[in-house]
Amino acid sequence: MCLGSGHCIYDCRIQSKCGVENCGVGHHRLLHSVRHLTSESTEGAARTNCESTRTAQRGVIMGVIPVRVFDPTEDVLTYAFLDIDSDTTVMNQELTDRLNLTGDPSEVRTTIIIDSQLIPGRTVALKIHSLDGVVKVAVGSEYSVPSLRMTPQVDGIRNEICEWPPLEGVHSGEIPDKRASILIGNAVPDAFCVLDQKLGGRK
């Protein structure tokens, strides 16, 4: 695909391929994904598979953190997604059930670039703490929805932490469930305060 304007791949007369080694797919090389790469070599297969997995996980590293979520009688360890562009905080129904939360019936409207959807749910209140208990955030009005449909790349985040010396000592937590159960929006500003930062040297 040539990325020219006014036509699509079906009527493009330029028959060029990707150009990335071992790919050959009919897309522009700028659109090439690491997931298209395959290894023809059998030598060092374990190393190749490890490197391929780590490379594929570099796609998107989101602001995912391990947290402890409380209600008056229960607490649950889970992952939270810090989304500064969202004005609403939502959690999935599974976490709501584990915390024995009820709340009032409500609806939340989700809007993305091409669609807007009204999702039935409930309004609940809870407390969110960092694993070390230093940061404590109370969420007075949060929406419980059936699912967040989101699985963060926790292993990829751990790999990034290991590769950057300034992040030495940062712990990502060990939680069996790798899904994010809660999305924290900018209506909870305390969750986005920078308490500490580690900077590397200038290149």
C-alpha positions as a Markdown table, in Angstrom:
| # | Residue | x | y | z |
|---|---|---|---|---|
| 1 | Met | 0.0 | 0.0 | 0.0 |
| 2 | Cys | 1.4 | 3.4 | -1.0 |
| 3 | Leu | -0.6 | 5.7 | 1.4 |
| 4 | Gly | -1.6 | 7.9 | -1.5 |
| 5 | Ser | -4.8 | 9.9 | -1.1 |
| 6 | Gly | -8.0 | 9.3 | -2.9 |
| 7 | His | -7.9 | 5.5 | -3.2 |
| 8 | Cys | -7.6 | 2.3 | -1.1 |
| 9 | Ile | -5.7 | -0.9 | -1.4 |
| 10 | Tyr | -8.3 | -2.6 | -3.7 |
| 11 | Asp | -7.8 | -0.1 | -6.6 |
| 12 | Cys | -4.1 | 0.9 | -5.9 |
| 13 | Arg | -1.9 | 0.1 | -8.9 |
| 14 | Ile | 1.3 | 0.1 | -7.0 |
| 15 | Gln | 2.1 | -3.5 | -6.2 |
| 16 | Ser | 4.9 | -2.8 | -3.7 |
| 17 | Lys | 5.2 | -5.0 | -0.6 |
| 18 | Cys | 6.1 | -4.1 | 3.0 |
| 19 | Gly | 9.8 | -4.3 | 2.6 |
| 20 | Val | 10.5 | -5.5 | 6.1 |
| 21 | Glu | 12.5 | -8.7 | 6.2 |
| 22 | Asn | 10.4 | -11.9 | 6.2 |
| 23 | Cys | 7.1 | -10.0 | 5.9 |
| 24 | Gly | 6.1 | -9.4 | 2.3 |
| 25 | Val | 2.5 | -8.3 | 3.2 |
| 26 | Gly | 0.9 | -5.7 | 1.0 |
| 27 | His | 1.0 | -2.8 | 3.5 |
| 28 | His | 3.3 | 0.2 | 3.8 |
| 29 | Arg | 6.4 | -0.6 | 5.9 |
| 30 | Leu | 5.3 | 2.2 | 8.3 |
| 31 | Leu | 2.2 | 0.2 | 9.2 |
| 32 | His | 4.3 | -2.9 | 9.9 |
| 33 | Ser | 3.6 | -4.5 | 13.2 |
| 34 | Val | 6.1 | -6.6 | 15.2 |
| 35 | Arg | 3.5 | -9.3 | 15.3 |
| 36 | His | 4.0 | -9.9 | 11.6 |
| 37 | Leu | 7.6 | -10.9 | 12.2 |
| 38 | Thr | 8.4 | -14.6 | 12.1 |
| 39 | Ser | 11.8 | -16.4 | 12.6 |
| 40 | Glu | 13.0 | -18.9 | 10.0 |
| 41 | Ser | 15.9 | -19.9 | 12.1 |
| 42 | Thr | 15.7 | -22.9 | 14.5 |
| 43 | Glu | 19.0 | -22.1 | 16.1 |
| 44 | Gly | 18.5 | -20.4 | 19.5 |
| 45 | Ala | 14.8 | -20.9 | 19.3 |
| 46 | Ala | 14.3 | -20.2 | 23.0 |
| 47 | Arg | 16.1 | -16.9 | 22.8 |
| 48 | Thr | 14.3 | -15.9 | 19.6 |
| 49 | Asn | 10.9 | -16.7 | 21.2 |
| 50 | Cys | 11.8 | -14.7 | 24.3 |
| 51 | Glu | 12.9 | -11.7 | 22.3 |
| 52 | Ser | 9.9 | -11.8 | 20.0 |
| 53 | Thr | 7.5 | -11.9 | 23.0 |
| 54 | Arg | 9.3 | -9.0 | 24.6 |
| 55 | Thr | 9.3 | -7.0 | 21.4 |
| 56 | Ala | 5.6 | -7.6 | 20.8 |
| 57 | Gln | 4.7 | -6.4 | 24.3 |
| 58 | Arg | 6.3 | -3.0 | 23.5 |
| 59 | Gly | 3.3 | -2.0 | 21.5 |
| 60 | Val | 1.6 | 0.1 | 24.1 |
| 61 | Ile | 2.7 | 0.6 | 27.7 |
| 62 | Met | -0.3 | 2.1 | 29.5 |
| 63 | Gly | -0.4 | 3.8 | 32.9 |
| 64 | Val | -1.3 | 0.6 | 34.8 |
| 65 | Ile | -0.6 | 0.3 | 38.5 |
| 66 | Pro | -1.4 | -2.3 | 41.2 |
| 67 | Val | -3.8 | -1.0 | 43.9 |
| 68 | Arg | -5.7 | -2.2 | 46.9 |
| 69 | Val | -9.4 | -1.4 | 46.7 |
| 70 | Phe | -11.5 | -1.2 | 49.9 |
| 71 | Asp | -15.1 | -1.1 | 50.9 |
| 72 | Pro | -16.2 | -1.2 | 54.6 |
| 73 | Thr | -15.7 | -5.0 | 54.9 |
| 74 | Glu | -13.5 | -6.2 | 52.1 |
| 75 | Asp | -10.3 | -5.3 | 50.2 |
| 76 | Val | -9.1 | -6.6 | 46.9 |
| 77 | Leu | -5.8 | -6.4 | 45.1 |
| 78 | Thr | -6.1 | -5.5 | 41.4 |
| 79 | Tyr | -4.7 | -3.4 | 38.6 |
| 80 | Ala | -6.0 | 0.1 | 37.9 |
| 81 | Phe | -5.6 | 2.0 | 34.6 |
| 82 | Leu | -4.9 | 5.7 | 35.2 |
| 83 | Asp | -6.6 | 7.5 | 32.3 |
| 84 | Ile | -6.1 | 11.3 | 32.4 |
| 85 | Asp | -8.2 | 11.7 | 29.4 |
| 86 | Ser | -11.3 | 10.2 | 31.0 |
| 87 | Asp | -13.6 | 12.3 | 33.2 |
| 88 | Thr | -15.2 | 9.2 | 34.8 |
| 89 | Thr | -14.0 | 6.5 | 37.0 |
| 90 | Val | -15.4 | 3.0 | 36.3 |
| 91 | Met | -14.9 | -0.5 | 37.6 |
| 92 | Asn | -16.1 | -3.9 | 36.3 |
| 93 | Gln | -19.0 | -5.8 | 37.7 |
| 94 | Glu | -16.7 | -8.7 | 38.9 |
| 95 | Leu | -14.8 | -6.3 | 41.3 |
| 96 | Thr | -18.1 | -4.9 | 42.4 |
| 97 | Asp | -19.3 | -8.4 | 43.4 |
| 98 | Arg | -16.1 | -9.2 | 45.2 |
| 99 | Leu | -16.4 | -6.1 | 47.3 |
| 100 | Asn | -20.1 | -6.8 | 48.0 |
| 101 | Leu | -21.1 | -3.4 | 46.7 |
| 102 | Thr | -24.6 | -2.6 | 45.7 |
| 103 | Gly | -25.1 | 1.1 | 44.8 |
| 104 | Asp | -27.9 | 2.8 | 42.9 |
| 105 | Pro | -28.9 | 1.9 | 39.3 |
| 106 | Ser | -27.3 | 4.3 | 36.9 |
| 107 | Glu | -26.0 | 4.7 | 33.3 |
| 108 | Val | -22.7 | 6.0 | 32.0 |
| 109 | Arg | -22.1 | 7.2 | 28.5 |
| 110 | Thr | -18.8 | 6.2 | 26.8 |
| 111 | Thr | -17.7 | 8.3 | 23.9 |
| 112 | Ile | -14.8 | 7.5 | 21.5 |
| 113 | Ile | -13.8 | 9.0 | 18.2 |
| 114 | Ile | -16.4 | 7.1 | 16.1 |
| 115 | Asp | -19.1 | 6.0 | 18.6 |
| 116 | Ser | -21.1 | 6.9 | 21.7 |
| 117 | Gln | -22.7 | 4.3 | 23.8 |
| 118 | Leu | -24.9 | 4.3 | 26.9 |
| 119 | Ile | -24.0 | 1.5 | 29.3 |
| 120 | Pro | -26.2 | 0.4 | 32.2 |
| 121 | Gly | -24.5 | 0.0 | 35.6 |
| 122 | Arg | -24.5 | 1.2 | 39.2 |
| 123 | Thr | -23.1 | 4.1 | 41.1 |
| 124 | Val | -20.9 | 3.0 | 44.0 |
| 125 | Ala | -18.3 | 4.5 | 46.4 |
| 126 | Leu | -15.0 | 3.0 | 47.6 |
| 127 | Lys | -11.5 | 3.7 | 48.6 |
| 128 | Ile | -8.3 | 3.0 | 46.6 |
| 129 | His | -4.9 | 2.7 | 48.2 |
| 130 | Ser | -1.4 | 2.2 | 46.8 |
| 131 | Leu | 0.2 | -1.1 | 47.8 |
| 132 | Asp | 2.4 | 0.6 | 50.4 |
| 133 | Gly | -0.6 | 2.5 | 51.8 |
| 134 | Val | 1.1 | 5.9 | 51.2 |
| 135 | Val | -1.5 | 7.1 | 48.7 |
| 136 | Lys | -5.1 | 6.9 | 49.7 |
| 137 | Val | -7.9 | 8.1 | 47.4 |
| 138 | Ala | -11.6 | 8.1 | 48.2 |
| 139 | Val | -13.9 | 7.9 | 45.2 |
| 140 | Gly | -17.4 | 9.1 | 46.1 |
| 141 | Ser | -19.1 | 8.4 | 42.8 |
| 142 | Glu | -17.9 | 5.6 | 40.6 |
| 143 | Tyr | -19.7 | 3.6 | 37.9 |
| 144 | Ser | -19.8 | -0.1 | 37.9 |
| 145 | Val | -20.2 | -1.6 | 34.4 |
| 146 | Pro | -20.3 | -5.2 | 33.1 |
| 147 | Ser | -16.8 | -5.2 | 31.7 |
| 148 | Leu | -13.8 | -2.9 | 30.9 |
| 149 | Arg | -12.7 | -5.2 | 28.1 |
| 150 | Met | -9.1 | -4.4 | 28.9 |
| 151 | Thr | -6.1 | -6.5 | 29.6 |
| 152 | Pro | -2.9 | -4.5 | 30.3 |
| 153 | Gln | 0.5 | -5.8 | 29.2 |
| 154 | Val | 1.7 | -6.3 | 32.8 |
| 155 | Asp | 4.7 | -8.5 | 31.7 |
| 156 | Gly | 5.7 | -5.8 | 29.2 |
| 157 | Ile | 5.6 | -3.2 | 31.9 |
| 158 | Arg | 7.9 | -5.3 | 34.1 |
| 159 | Asn | 10.3 | -5.7 | 31.2 |
| 160 | Glu | 10.4 | -1.9 | 30.7 |
| 161 | Ile | 11.1 | -1.4 | 34.4 |
| 162 | Cys | 14.1 | -3.8 | 34.3 |
| 163 | Glu | 15.6 | -2.1 | 31.2 |
| 164 | Trp | 15.7 | 1.5 | 32.6 |
| 165 | Pro | 18.2 | 2.1 | 35.4 |
| 166 | Pro | 16.2 | 5.1 | 36.8 |
| 167 | Leu | 13.3 | 2.8 | 37.5 |
| 168 | Glu | 15.4 | 0.4 | 39.6 |
| 169 | Gly | 13.5 | -0.3 | 42.8 |
| 170 | Val | 10.0 | 0.3 | 41.3 |
| 171 | His | 7.8 | -2.6 | 42.1 |
| 172 | Ser | 4.9 | -3.5 | 39.8 |
| 173 | Gly | 3.3 | -5.9 | 42.2 |
| 174 | Glu | 2.5 | -9.6 | 41.8 |
| 175 | Ile | -1.3 | -10.0 | 41.2 |
| 176 | Pro | -2.5 | -13.3 | 39.6 |
| 177 | Asp | -5.3 | -11.6 | 37.6 |
| 178 | Lys | -3.6 | -9.6 | 34.9 |
| 179 | Arg | -6.7 | -7.7 | 34.0 |
| 180 | Ala | -7.4 | -4.1 | 34.9 |
| 181 | Ser | -10.6 | -4.0 | 37.1 |
| 182 | Ile | -10.8 | -0.3 | 37.5 |
| 183 | Leu | -10.3 | 2.8 | 35.3 |
| 184 | Ile | -9.5 | 6.0 | 37.2 |
| 185 | Gly | -10.4 | 9.2 | 35.4 |
| 186 | Asn | -9.3 | 12.8 | 36.0 |
| 187 | Ala | -12.3 | 13.4 | 38.3 |
| 188 | Val | -10.0 | 11.8 | 41.0 |
| 189 | Pro | -7.1 | 14.3 | 40.7 |
| 190 | Asp | -5.2 | 13.0 | 43.8 |
| 191 | Ala | -4.6 | 9.7 | 41.9 |
| 192 | Phe | -2.5 | 11.6 | 39.3 |
| 193 | Cys | -0.3 | 13.6 | 41.7 |
| 194 | Val | 3.5 | 13.0 | 41.2 |
| 195 | Leu | 5.0 | 12.3 | 44.6 |
| 196 | Asp | 8.4 | 11.2 | 43.3 |
| 197 | Gln | 10.2 | 10.9 | 40.0 |
| 198 | Lys | 13.4 | 9.3 | 38.8 |
| 199 | Leu | 15.2 | 10.9 | 35.9 |
| 200 | Gly | 18.0 | 9.5 | 33.7 |
| 201 | Gly | 20.9 | 11.4 | 32.4 |
| 202 | Arg | 20.6 | 13.5 | 29.2 |
| 203 | Lys | 21.8 | 11.9 | 26.0 |
